[in-house]
């Protein structure tokens, strides 16, 4: 395998196709490439494969499934089955990880929503507490109001704790999002390292 490369835009110009098409083919593992910073480089020995992909897209339509294109490339000896297995395995792992993160996000979002509702309820109760005044005539009513005020104080403390927990959950959510982004970046790098550094 040749290690010579061309910048993706040059390759796209050479084959008279859009950059984004070539980039998509790289991302799904149809075209071997490497990234340096934000720039993609296509290996020059991928030319025949790119020609074949263009031909297949013209034959089957531009929305032809990538799996079908892969099979045709394997039949034409332009892609090895081992290369395909590595790509599929990495894509499956990426999907699993993404689903796990999505589930974690949904769970956290639900918890935060519940917390927000509780905080809102507490705020309403606090407003009622502020409206209460001690009546001077009836001792029983005074006791009731004092009891209610004590309950309201407890609710206010609970409300404060809920707000703190809510803030912590939001911090954790940000932290998980950052970690997920980093993991996906690393996984993206490792897919290509495993495929092309043998």
Buried (B, 14 or more C-beta within 10 A) or exposed (E): EEEEBBBBBEBBEEBEBEBEBBBEBBBEBBBBBBEEEEEBBBBEEBBEBBEBBBEBBEEEEEEBEBEEBBBBBBEEEBBEEEBBEBBEEBBEEBEEBBEEBEEBBEEBEEBBEEBEEBBEEBEEBBEEBEEEEEEEEEEEEEEEBEEBEEEBEEBBEEBEEBBEBBEEBEEEBEEBBEEBEEBBEEBBEEBBEEBBEE
